[in-house]
Amino acid sequence: MAGIGEKCKIQKVGGNDETRRFLANLGFVNDAEVSIVSAIGGNVIVNIKDARVAVNSDMARHIMI
């Protein structure tokens, strides 16, 4: 888990095919740069590709930085 305000590059996106496809549609692909905006109650809000995206803790666990 990255800290708030930290910029990271995505190394790997795991999960089943449906999960990886869903995250890829949101912009979570290898080598994409993300920054953590906030983490509240297990949900994480990140900046990715000039957009803010909220993912729940289950989805966030599949994103390796």
PDB file of N, CA, C, O and CB in Angstrom:
ATOM      1  N   MET A   1       0.847  -1.183   0.000  1.00  0.00           N
ATOM      2  CA  MET A   1       0.000   0.000   0.000  1.00  0.00           C
ATOM      3  C   MET A   1       0.887   1.239   0.000  1.00  0.00           C
ATOM      4  O   MET A   1       1.804   1.363   0.812  1.00  0.00           O
ATOM      5  CB  MET A   1      -0.961   0.003   1.223  1.00  0.00           C
ATOM      6  N   ALA A   2       0.608   2.122  -0.894  1.00  0.00           N
ATOM      7  CA  ALA A   2       1.357   3.368  -1.004  1.00  0.00           C
ATOM      8  C   ALA A   2       0.763   4.407  -0.070  1.00  0.00           C
ATOM      9  O   ALA A   2      -0.400   4.311   0.324  1.00  0.00           O
ATOM     10  CB  ALA A   2       1.359   3.883  -2.457  1.00  0.00           C
ATOM     11  N   GLY A   3       1.556   5.384   0.273  1.00  0.00           N
ATOM     12  CA  GLY A   3       1.097   6.466   1.132  1.00  0.00           C
ATOM     13  C   GLY A   3       0.358   7.535   0.338  1.00  0.00           C
ATOM     14  O   GLY A   3       0.493   7.621  -0.883  1.00  0.00           O
ATOM     15  N   ILE A   4      -0.417   8.339   1.035  1.00  0.00           N
ATOM     16  CA  ILE A   4      -1.186   9.404   0.400  1.00  0.00           C
ATOM     17  C   ILE A   4      -0.231  10.431  -0.196  1.00  0.00           C
ATOM     18  O   ILE A   4       0.719  10.861   0.459  1.00  0.00           O
ATOM     19  CB  ILE A   4      -2.150  10.073   1.414  1.00  0.00           C
ATOM     20  N   GLY A   5      -0.490  10.819  -1.443  1.00  0.00           N
ATOM     21  CA  GLY A   5       0.346  11.775  -2.144  1.00  0.00           C
ATOM     22  C   GLY A   5       1.524  11.161  -2.876  1.00  0.00           C
ATOM     23  O   GLY A   5       2.212  11.845  -3.633  1.00  0.00           O
ATOM     24  N   GLU A   6       1.760   9.879  -2.658  1.00  0.00           N
ATOM     25  CA  GLU A   6       2.897   9.198  -3.274  1.00  0.00           C
ATOM     26  C   GLU A   6       2.578   8.822  -4.725  1.00  0.00           C
ATOM     27  O   GLU A   6       1.491   8.326  -5.022  1.00  0.00           O
ATOM     28  CB  GLU A   6       3.275   7.939  -2.464  1.00  0.00           C
ATOM     29  N   LYS A   7       3.537   9.063  -5.618  1.00  0.00           N
ATOM     30  CA  LYS A   7       3.385   8.675  -7.019  1.00  0.00           C
ATOM     31  C   LYS A   7       4.092   7.353  -7.232  1.00  0.00           C
ATOM     32  O   LYS A   7       5.223   7.165  -6.785  1.00  0.00           O
ATOM     33  CB  LYS A   7       3.947   9.766  -7.978  1.00  0.00           C
ATOM     34  N   CYS A   8       3.425   6.441  -7.915  1.00  0.00           N
ATOM     35  CA  CYS A   8       3.968   5.107  -8.147  1.00  0.00           C
ATOM     36  C   CYS A   8       3.660   4.667  -9.573  1.00  0.00           C
ATOM     37  O   CYS A   8       2.768   5.207 -10.227  1.00  0.00           O
ATOM     38  CB  CYS A   8       3.395   4.095  -7.129  1.00  0.00           C
ATOM     39  N   LYS A   9       4.414   3.677 -10.042  1.00  0.00           N
ATOM     40  CA  LYS A   9       4.126   3.042 -11.325  1.00  0.00           C
ATOM     41  C   LYS A   9       3.565   1.654 -11.056  1.00  0.00           C
ATOM     42  O   LYS A   9       4.021   0.951 -10.155  1.00  0.00           O
ATOM     43  CB  LYS A   9       5.403   2.968 -12.223  1.00  0.00           C
ATOM     44  N   ILE A  10       2.582   1.274 -11.841  1.00  0.00           N
ATOM     45  CA  ILE A  10       1.974  -0.045 -11.701  1.00  0.00           C
ATOM     46  C   ILE A  10       2.919  -1.078 -12.313  1.00  0.00           C
ATOM     47  O   ILE A  10       3.336  -0.950 -13.464  1.00  0.00           O
ATOM     48  CB  ILE A  10       0.564  -0.096 -12.383  1.00  0.00           C
ATOM     49  N   GLN A  11       3.246  -2.095 -11.533  1.00  0.00           N
ATOM     50  CA  GLN A  11       4.128  -3.165 -11.984  1.00  0.00           C
ATOM     51  C   GLN A  11       3.342  -4.340 -12.551  1.00  0.00           C
ATOM     52  O   GLN A  11       3.766  -4.979 -13.514  1.00  0.00           O
ATOM     53  CB  GLN A  11       5.012  -3.635 -10.840  1.00  0.00           C
ATOM     54  N   LYS A  12       2.168  -4.625 -11.931  1.00  0.00           N
ATOM     55  CA  LYS A  12       1.388  -5.794 -12.336  1.00  0.00           C
ATOM     56  C   LYS A  12      -0.045  -5.614 -11.884  1.00  0.00           C
ATOM     57  O   LYS A  12      -0.308  -5.031 -10.832  1.00  0.00           O
ATOM     58  CB  LYS A  12       1.985  -7.099 -11.752  1.00  0.00           C
ATOM     59  N   VAL A  13      -0.969  -6.117 -12.682  1.00  0.00           N
ATOM     60  CA  VAL A  13      -2.383  -6.141 -12.310  1.00  0.00           C
ATOM     61  C   VAL A  13      -2.799  -7.601 -12.282  1.00  0.00           C
ATOM     62  O   VAL A  13      -2.705  -8.299 -13.292  1.00  0.00           O
ATOM     63  CB  VAL A  13      -3.276  -5.298 -13.309  1.00  0.00           C
ATOM     64  N   GLY A  14      -3.260  -8.061 -11.126  1.00  0.00           N
ATOM     65  CA  GLY A  14      -3.621  -9.459 -10.960  1.00  0.00           C
ATOM     66  C   GLY A  14      -5.123  -9.669 -10.992  1.00  0.00           C
ATOM     67  O   GLY A  14      -5.887  -8.776 -11.360  1.00  0.00           O
ATOM     68  N   GLY A  15      -5.526 -10.852 -10.603  1.00  0.00           N
ATOM     69  CA  GLY A  15      -6.945 -11.199 -10.568  1.00  0.00           C
ATOM     70  C   GLY A  15      -7.343 -12.025 -11.775  1.00  0.00           C
ATOM     71  O   GLY A  15      -6.516 -12.355 -12.625  1.00  0.00           O
ATOM     72  N   ASN A  16      -8.632 -12.355 -11.835  1.00  0.00           N
ATOM     73  CA  ASN A  16      -9.113 -13.131 -12.970  1.00  0.00           C
ATOM     74  C   ASN A  16      -9.252 -12.237 -14.202  1.00  0.00           C
ATOM     75  O   ASN A  16      -9.043 -11.027 -14.116  1.00  0.00           O
ATOM     76  CB  ASN A  16     -10.458 -13.802 -12.636  1.00  0.00           C
ATOM     77  N   ASP A  17      -9.598 -12.816 -15.329  1.00  0.00           N
ATOM     78  CA  ASP A  17      -9.679 -12.059 -16.588  1.00  0.00           C
ATOM     79  C   ASP A  17     -10.647 -10.891 -16.497  1.00  0.00           C
ATOM     80  O   ASP A  17     -10.359  -9.801 -16.990  1.00  0.00           O
ATOM     81  CB  ASP A  17     -10.099 -12.976 -17.724  1.00  0.00           C
ATOM     82  N   GLU A  18     -11.785 -11.115 -15.873  1.00  0.00           N
ATOM     83  CA  GLU A  18     -12.792 -10.055 -15.758  1.00  0.00           C
ATOM     84  C   GLU A  18     -12.281  -8.891 -14.914  1.00  0.00           C
ATOM     85  O   GLU A  18     -12.498  -7.731 -15.264  1.00  0.00           O
ATOM     86  CB  GLU A  18     -14.083 -10.612 -15.149  1.00  0.00           C
ATOM     87  N   THR A  19     -11.612  -9.187 -13.821  1.00  0.00           N
ATOM     88  CA  THR A  19     -11.061  -8.152 -12.949  1.00  0.00           C
ATOM     89  C   THR A  19      -9.980  -7.355 -13.665  1.00  0.00           C
ATOM     90  O   THR A  19      -9.970  -6.126 -13.598  1.00  0.00           O
ATOM     91  CB  THR A  19     -10.497  -8.773 -11.671  1.00  0.00           C
ATOM     92  N   ARG A  20      -9.067  -8.045 -14.351  1.00  0.00           N
ATOM     93  CA  ARG A  20      -7.998  -7.355 -15.079  1.00  0.00           C
ATOM     94  C   ARG A  20      -8.566  -6.481 -16.197  1.00  0.00           C
ATOM     95  O   ARG A  20      -8.080  -5.375 -16.430  1.00  0.00           O
ATOM     96  CB  ARG A  20      -7.004  -8.373 -15.662  1.00  0.00           C
ATOM     97  N   ARG A  21      -9.588  -6.975 -16.881  1.00  0.00           N
ATOM     98  CA  ARG A  21     -10.210  -6.194 -17.960  1.00  0.00           C
ATOM     99  C   ARG A  21     -10.895  -4.955 -17.398  1.00  0.00           C
ATOM    100  O   ARG A  21     -10.796  -3.878 -17.985  1.00  0.00           O
ATOM    101  CB  ARG A  21     -11.228  -7.054 -18.739  1.00  0.00           C
ATOM    102  N   PHE A  22     -11.594  -5.092 -16.260  1.00  0.00           N
ATOM    103  CA  PHE A  22     -12.262  -3.964 -15.618  1.00  0.00           C
ATOM    104  C   PHE A  22     -11.252  -2.896 -15.208  1.00  0.00           C
ATOM    105  O   PHE A  22     -11.455  -1.709 -15.465  1.00  0.00           O
ATOM    106  CB  PHE A  22     -13.057  -4.439 -14.394  1.00  0.00           C
ATOM    107  N   LEU A  23     -10.162  -3.325 -14.570  1.00  0.00           N
ATOM    108  CA  LEU A  23      -9.135  -2.375 -14.127  1.00  0.00           C
ATOM    109  C   LEU A  23      -8.424  -1.733 -15.318  1.00  0.00           C
ATOM    110  O   LEU A  23      -8.081  -0.552 -15.269  1.00  0.00           O
ATOM    111  CB  LEU A  23      -8.111  -3.078 -13.222  1.00  0.00           C
ATOM    112  N   ALA A  24      -8.201  -2.495 -16.380  1.00  0.00           N
ATOM    113  CA  ALA A  24      -7.562  -1.943 -17.579  1.00  0.00           C
ATOM    114  C   ALA A  24      -8.443  -0.869 -18.205  1.00  0.00           C
ATOM    115  O   ALA A  24      -7.931   0.137 -18.695  1.00  0.00           O
ATOM    116  CB  ALA A  24      -7.271  -3.059 -18.605  1.00  0.00           C
ATOM    117  N   ASN A  25      -9.754  -1.064 -18.196  1.00  0.00           N
ATOM    118  CA  ASN A  25     -10.676  -0.066 -18.735  1.00  0.00           C
ATOM    119  C   ASN A  25     -10.639   1.232 -17.934  1.00  0.00           C
ATOM    120  O   ASN A  25     -10.930   2.303 -18.468  1.00  0.00           O
ATOM    121  CB  ASN A  25     -12.094  -0.620 -18.755  1.00  0.00           C
ATOM    122  N   LEU A  26     -10.283   1.138 -16.656  1.00  0.00           N
ATOM    123  CA  LEU A  26     -10.148   2.331 -15.811  1.00  0.00           C
ATOM    124  C   LEU A  26      -8.769   2.982 -15.962  1.00  0.00           C
ATOM    125  O   LEU A  26      -8.543   4.085 -15.463  1.00  0.00           O
ATOM    126  CB  LEU A  26     -10.391   1.965 -14.342  1.00  0.00           C
ATOM    127  N   GLY A  27      -7.852   2.300 -16.649  1.00  0.00           N
ATOM    128  CA  GLY A  27      -6.519   2.857 -16.856  1.00  0.00           C
ATOM    129  C   GLY A  27      -5.431   2.181 -16.055  1.00  0.00           C
ATOM    130  O   GLY A  27      -4.271   2.583 -16.139  1.00  0.00           O
ATOM    131  N   PHE A  28      -5.772   1.166 -15.279  1.00  0.00           N
ATOM    132  CA  PHE A  28      -4.792   0.467 -14.451  1.00  0.00           C
ATOM    133  C   PHE A  28      -4.096  -0.603 -15.293  1.00  0.00           C
ATOM    134  O   PHE A  28      -4.519  -1.759 -15.333  1.00  0.00           O
ATOM    135  CB  PHE A  28      -5.470  -0.168 -13.198  1.00  0.00           C
ATOM    136  N   VAL A  29      -3.019  -0.189 -15.965  1.00  0.00           N
ATOM    137  CA  VAL A  29      -2.234  -1.088 -16.803  1.00  0.00           C
ATOM    138  C   VAL A  29      -0.768  -0.975 -16.382  1.00  0.00           C
ATOM    139  O   VAL A  29      -0.389  -0.039 -15.678  1.00  0.00           O
ATOM    140  CB  VAL A  29      -2.415  -0.751 -18.327  1.00  0.00           C
ATOM    141  N   ASN A  30       0.047  -1.929 -16.815  1.00  0.00           N
ATOM    142  CA  ASN A  30       1.471  -1.915 -16.466  1.00  0.00           C
ATOM    143  C   ASN A  30       2.126  -0.614 -16.903  1.00  0.00           C
ATOM    144  O   ASN A  30       1.861  -0.101 -17.991  1.00  0.00           O
ATOM    145  CB  ASN A  30       2.194  -3.107 -17.106  1.00  0.00           C
ATOM    146  N   ASP A  31       2.977  -0.095 -16.046  1.00  0.00           N
ATOM    147  CA  ASP A  31       3.766   1.130 -16.261  1.00  0.00           C
ATOM    148  C   ASP A  31       2.945   2.419 -16.230  1.00  0.00           C
ATOM    149  O   ASP A  31       3.487   3.487 -16.514  1.00  0.00           O
ATOM    150  CB  ASP A  31       4.475   1.041 -17.578  1.00  0.00           C
ATOM    151  N   ALA A  32       1.664   2.351 -15.895  1.00  0.00           N
ATOM    152  CA  ALA A  32       0.871   3.571 -15.733  1.00  0.00           C
ATOM    153  C   ALA A  32       1.254   4.215 -14.408  1.00  0.00           C
ATOM    154  O   ALA A  32       1.487   3.518 -13.420  1.00  0.00           O
ATOM    155  CB  ALA A  32      -0.668   3.267 -15.788  1.00  0.00           C
ATOM    156  N   GLU A  33       1.321   5.548 -14.384  1.00  0.00           N
ATOM    157  CA  GLU A  33       1.666   6.270 -13.162  1.00  0.00           C
ATOM    158  C   GLU A  33       0.394   6.641 -12.411  1.00  0.00           C
ATOM    159  O   GLU A  33      -0.539   7.197 -12.992  1.00  0.00           O
ATOM    160  CB  GLU A  33       2.498   7.536 -13.483  1.00  0.00           C
ATOM    161  N   VAL A  34       0.362   6.333 -11.123  1.00  0.00           N
ATOM    162  CA  VAL A  34      -0.783   6.657 -10.279  1.00  0.00           C
ATOM    163  C   VAL A  34      -0.293   7.410  -9.057  1.00  0.00           C
ATOM    164  O   VAL A  34       0.851   7.251  -8.631  1.00  0.00           O
ATOM    165  CB  VAL A  34      -1.558   5.377  -9.865  1.00  0.00           C
ATOM    166  N   SER A  35      -1.173   8.237  -8.493  1.00  0.00           N
ATOM    167  CA  SER A  35      -0.873   8.872  -7.214  1.00  0.00           C
ATOM    168  C   SER A  35      -2.096   8.703  -6.319  1.00  0.00           C
ATOM    169  O   SER A  35      -3.237   8.819  -6.766  1.00  0.00           O
ATOM    170  CB  SER A  35      -0.499  10.391  -7.394  1.00  0.00           C
ATOM    171  N   ILE A  36      -1.832   8.430  -5.060  1.00  0.00           N
ATOM    172  CA  ILE A  36      -2.893   8.178  -4.087  1.00  0.00           C
ATOM    173  C   ILE A  36      -3.421   9.511  -3.585  1.00  0.00           C
ATOM    174  O   ILE A  36      -2.658  10.339  -3.087  1.00  0.00           O
ATOM    175  CB  ILE A  36      -2.381   7.303  -2.903  1.00  0.00           C
ATOM    176  N   VAL A  37      -4.743   9.722  -3.718  1.00  0.00           N
ATOM    177  CA  VAL A  37      -5.372  10.947  -3.241  1.00  0.00           C
ATOM    178  C   VAL A  37      -5.834  10.761  -1.803  1.00  0.00           C
ATOM    179  O   VAL A  37      -5.532  11.585  -0.940  1.00  0.00           O
ATOM    180  CB  VAL A  37      -6.556  11.345  -4.145  1.00  0.00           C
ATOM    181  N   SER A  38      -6.568   9.678  -1.541  1.00  0.00           N
ATOM    182  CA  SER A  38      -7.016   9.408  -0.179  1.00  0.00           C
ATOM    183  C   SER A  38      -7.389   7.942  -0.038  1.00  0.00           C
ATOM    184  O   SER A  38      -7.616   7.236  -1.021  1.00  0.00           O
ATOM    185  CB  SER A  38      -8.209  10.307   0.194  1.00  0.00           C
ATOM    186  N   ALA A  39      -7.445   7.511   1.196  1.00  0.00           N
ATOM    187  CA  ALA A  39      -7.855   6.147   1.526  1.00  0.00           C
ATOM    188  C   ALA A  39      -8.786   6.228   2.721  1.00  0.00           C
ATOM    189  O   ALA A  39      -8.361   6.531   3.836  1.00  0.00           O
ATOM    190  CB  ALA A  39      -6.619   5.223   1.827  1.00  0.00           C
ATOM    191  N   ILE A  40     -10.057   5.953   2.480  1.00  0.00           N
ATOM    192  CA  ILE A  40     -11.068   6.063   3.536  1.00  0.00           C
ATOM    193  C   ILE A  40     -11.871   4.773   3.610  1.00  0.00           C
ATOM    194  O   ILE A  40     -12.487   4.357   2.628  1.00  0.00           O
ATOM    195  CB  ILE A  40     -12.008   7.274   3.284  1.00  0.00           C
ATOM    196  N   GLY A  41     -11.860   4.150   4.768  1.00  0.00           N
ATOM    197  CA  GLY A  41     -12.671   2.954   4.987  1.00  0.00           C
ATOM    198  C   GLY A  41     -12.384   1.827   4.019  1.00  0.00           C
ATOM    199  O   GLY A  41     -13.299   1.088   3.655  1.00  0.00           O
ATOM    200  N   GLY A  42     -11.140   1.670   3.590  1.00  0.00           N
ATOM    201  CA  GLY A  42     -10.796   0.602   2.666  1.00  0.00           C
ATOM    202  C   GLY A  42     -10.890   1.007   1.208  1.00  0.00           C
ATOM    203  O   GLY A  42     -10.296   0.353   0.350  1.00  0.00           O
ATOM    204  N   ASN A  43     -11.620   2.069   0.905  1.00  0.00           N
ATOM    205  CA  ASN A  43     -11.688   2.565  -0.467  1.00  0.00           C
ATOM    206  C   ASN A  43     -10.511   3.487  -0.732  1.00  0.00           C
ATOM    207  O   ASN A  43     -10.083   4.230   0.151  1.00  0.00           O
ATOM    208  CB  ASN A  43     -13.025   3.300  -0.727  1.00  0.00           C
ATOM    209  N   VAL A  44      -9.994   3.435  -1.945  1.00  0.00           N
ATOM    210  CA  VAL A  44      -8.836   4.232  -2.310  1.00  0.00           C
ATOM    211  C   VAL A  44      -9.199   5.104  -3.500  1.00  0.00           C
ATOM    212  O   VAL A  44      -9.767   4.618  -4.478  1.00  0.00           O
ATOM    213  CB  VAL A  44      -7.613   3.332  -2.631  1.00  0.00           C
ATOM    214  N   ILE A  45      -8.876   6.389  -3.422  1.00  0.00           N
ATOM    215  CA  ILE A  45      -9.077   7.301  -4.534  1.00  0.00           C
ATOM    216  C   ILE A  45      -7.708   7.639  -5.088  1.00  0.00           C
ATOM    217  O   ILE A  45      -6.821   8.081  -4.358  1.00  0.00           O
ATOM    218  CB  ILE A  45      -9.856   8.589  -4.100  1.00  0.00           C
ATOM    219  N   VAL A  46      -7.542   7.425  -6.403  1.00  0.00           N
ATOM    220  CA  VAL A  46      -6.251   7.659  -7.044  1.00  0.00           C
ATOM    221  C   VAL A  46      -6.411   8.571  -8.251  1.00  0.00           C
ATOM    222  O   VAL A  46      -7.478   8.630  -8.864  1.00  0.00           O
ATOM    223  CB  VAL A  46      -5.606   6.331  -7.462  1.00  0.00           C
ATOM    224  N   ASN A  47      -5.343   9.278  -8.584  1.00  0.00           N
ATOM    225  CA  ASN A  47      -5.255  10.008  -9.844  1.00  0.00           C
ATOM    226  C   ASN A  47      -4.555   9.094 -10.825  1.00  0.00           C
ATOM    227  O   ASN A  47      -3.450   8.619 -10.565  1.00  0.00           O
ATOM    228  CB  ASN A  47      -4.494  11.381  -9.686  1.00  0.00           C
ATOM    229  N   ILE A  48      -5.199   8.848 -11.953  1.00  0.00           N
ATOM    230  CA  ILE A  48      -4.596   8.045 -13.005  1.00  0.00           C
ATOM    231  C   ILE A  48      -5.045   8.608 -14.341  1.00  0.00           C
ATOM    232  O   ILE A  48      -6.240   8.781 -14.581  1.00  0.00           O
ATOM    233  CB  ILE A  48      -4.983   6.539 -12.867  1.00  0.00           C
ATOM    234  N   LYS A  49      -4.090   8.891 -15.206  1.00  0.00           N
ATOM    235  CA  LYS A  49      -4.374   9.437 -16.539  1.00  0.00           C
ATOM    236  C   LYS A  49      -5.286  10.651 -16.473  1.00  0.00           C
ATOM    237  O   LYS A  49      -6.294  10.707 -17.178  1.00  0.00           O
ATOM    238  CB  LYS A  49      -5.005   8.371 -17.420  1.00  0.00           C
ATOM    239  N   ASP A  50      -4.946  11.616 -15.641  1.00  0.00           N
ATOM    240  CA  ASP A  50      -5.679  12.882 -15.494  1.00  0.00           C
ATOM    241  C   ASP A  50      -7.126  12.699 -15.052  1.00  0.00           C
ATOM    242  O   ASP A  50      -7.980  13.521 -15.384  1.00  0.00           O
ATOM    243  CB  ASP A  50      -5.654  13.636 -16.797  1.00  0.00           C
ATOM    244  N   ALA A  51      -7.410  11.645 -14.318  1.00  0.00           N
ATOM    245  CA  ALA A  51      -8.755  11.416 -13.789  1.00  0.00           C
ATOM    246  C   ALA A  51      -8.639  10.857 -12.375  1.00  0.00           C
ATOM    247  O   ALA A  51      -7.657  10.201 -12.026  1.00  0.00           O
ATOM    248  CB  ALA A  51      -9.565  10.445 -14.707  1.00  0.00           C
ATOM    249  N   ARG A  52      -9.655  11.130 -11.578  1.00  0.00           N
ATOM    250  CA  ARG A  52      -9.719  10.527 -10.242  1.00  0.00           C
ATOM    251  C   ARG A  52     -10.633   9.319 -10.295  1.00  0.00           C
ATOM    252  O   ARG A  52     -11.755   9.381 -10.799  1.00  0.00           O
ATOM    253  CB  ARG A  52     -10.221  11.551  -9.179  1.00  0.00           C
ATOM    254  N   VAL A  53     -10.125   8.216  -9.762  1.00  0.00           N
ATOM    255  CA  VAL A  53     -10.868   6.963  -9.787  1.00  0.00           C
ATOM    256  C   VAL A  53     -10.895   6.391  -8.380  1.00  0.00           C
ATOM    257  O   VAL A  53      -9.876   6.373  -7.689  1.00  0.00           O
ATOM    258  CB  VAL A  53     -10.239   5.951 -10.791  1.00  0.00           C
ATOM    259  N   ALA A  54     -12.065   5.922  -7.956  1.00  0.00           N
ATOM    260  CA  ALA A  54     -12.194   5.271  -6.656  1.00  0.00           C
ATOM    261  C   ALA A  54     -12.303   3.763  -6.869  1.00  0.00           C
ATOM    262  O   ALA A  54     -13.091   3.299  -7.693  1.00  0.00           O
ATOM    263  CB  ALA A  54     -13.431   5.815  -5.873  1.00  0.00           C
ATOM    264  N   VAL A  55     -11.513   3.014  -6.127  1.00  0.00           N
ATOM    265  CA  VAL A  55     -11.596   1.555  -6.170  1.00  0.00           C
ATOM    266  C   VAL A  55     -11.730   1.045  -4.743  1.00  0.00           C
ATOM    267  O   VAL A  55     -11.170   1.617  -3.808  1.00  0.00           O
ATOM    268  CB  VAL A  55     -10.345   0.930  -6.877  1.00  0.00           C
ATOM    269  N   ASN A  56     -12.475  -0.034  -4.594  1.00  0.00           N
ATOM    270  CA  ASN A  56     -12.633  -0.593  -3.253  1.00  0.00           C
ATOM    271  C   ASN A  56     -11.399  -1.412  -2.889  1.00  0.00           C
ATOM    272  O   ASN A  56     -10.538  -1.662  -3.732  1.00  0.00           O
ATOM    273  CB  ASN A  56     -13.911  -1.466  -3.165  1.00  0.00           C
ATOM    274  N   SER A  57     -11.324  -1.817  -1.651  1.00  0.00           N
ATOM    275  CA  SER A  57     -10.121  -2.501  -1.162  1.00  0.00           C
ATOM    276  C   SER A  57      -9.892  -3.829  -1.879  1.00  0.00           C
ATOM    277  O   SER A  57      -8.742  -4.226  -2.069  1.00  0.00           O
ATOM    278  CB  SER A  57     -10.226  -2.740   0.343  1.00  0.00           C
ATOM    279  N   ASP A  58     -10.956  -4.526  -2.282  1.00  0.00           N
ATOM    280  CA  ASP A  58     -10.784  -5.795  -2.997  1.00  0.00           C
ATOM    281  C   ASP A  58     -10.097  -5.579  -4.342  1.00  0.00           C
ATOM    282  O   ASP A  58      -9.194  -6.332  -4.706  1.00  0.00           O
ATOM    283  CB  ASP A  58     -12.142  -6.480  -3.206  1.00  0.00           C
ATOM    284  N   MET A  59     -10.517  -4.561  -5.075  1.00  0.00           N
ATOM    285  CA  MET A  59      -9.898  -4.248  -6.362  1.00  0.00           C
ATOM    286  C   MET A  59      -8.485  -3.725  -6.168  1.00  0.00           C
ATOM    287  O   MET A  59      -7.588  -4.071  -6.937  1.00  0.00           O
ATOM    288  CB  MET A  59     -10.737  -3.224  -7.129  1.00  0.00           C
ATOM    289  N   ALA A  60      -8.273  -2.902  -5.160  1.00  0.00           N
ATOM    290  CA  ALA A  60      -6.955  -2.319  -4.906  1.00  0.00           C
ATOM    291  C   ALA A  60      -5.917  -3.402  -4.616  1.00  0.00           C
ATOM    292  O   ALA A  60      -4.742  -3.227  -4.939  1.00  0.00           O
ATOM    293  CB  ALA A  60      -7.027  -1.333  -3.735  1.00  0.00           C
ATOM    294  N   ARG A  61      -6.323  -4.492  -4.024  1.00  0.00           N
ATOM    295  CA  ARG A  61      -5.385  -5.584  -3.713  1.00  0.00           C
ATOM    296  C   ARG A  61      -4.807  -6.239  -4.962  1.00  0.00           C
ATOM    297  O   ARG A  61      -3.749  -6.866  -4.899  1.00  0.00           O
ATOM    298  CB  ARG A  61      -6.080  -6.637  -2.871  1.00  0.00           C
ATOM    299  N   HIS A  62      -5.491  -6.099  -6.096  1.00  0.00           N
ATOM    300  CA  HIS A  62      -5.023  -6.703  -7.338  1.00  0.00           C
ATOM    301  C   HIS A  62      -4.000  -5.834  -8.062  1.00  0.00           C
ATOM    302  O   HIS A  62      -3.401  -6.281  -9.041  1.00  0.00           O
ATOM    303  CB  HIS A  62      -6.195  -6.972  -8.249  1.00  0.00           C
ATOM    304  N   ILE A  63      -3.787  -4.603  -7.602  1.00  0.00           N
ATOM    305  CA  ILE A  63      -2.886  -3.672  -8.273  1.00  0.00           C
ATOM    306  C   ILE A  63      -1.564  -3.638  -7.517  1.00  0.00           C
ATOM    307  O   ILE A  63      -1.499  -3.170  -6.381  1.00  0.00           O
ATOM    308  CB  ILE A  63      -3.513  -2.249  -8.363  1.00  0.00           C
ATOM    309  N   MET A  64      -0.515  -4.137  -8.159  1.00  0.00           N
ATOM    310  CA  MET A  64       0.818  -4.176  -7.538  1.00  0.00           C
ATOM    311  C   MET A  64       1.628  -2.986  -8.031  1.00  0.00           C
ATOM    312  O   MET A  64       1.762  -2.765  -9.234  1.00  0.00           O
ATOM    313  CB  MET A  64       1.557  -5.517  -7.863  1.00  0.00           C
ATOM    314  N   ILE A  65       2.175  -2.209  -7.066  1.00  0.00           N
ATOM    315  CA  ILE A  65       2.992  -1.046  -7.439  1.00  0.00           C
ATOM    316  C   ILE A  65       4.426  -1.252  -7.018  1.00  0.00           C
ATOM    317  O   ILE A  65       5.267  -0.382  -7.245  1.00  0.00           O
ATOM    318  CB  ILE A  65       2.440   0.237  -6.809  1.00  0.00           C
TER     319      ILE A  65
END
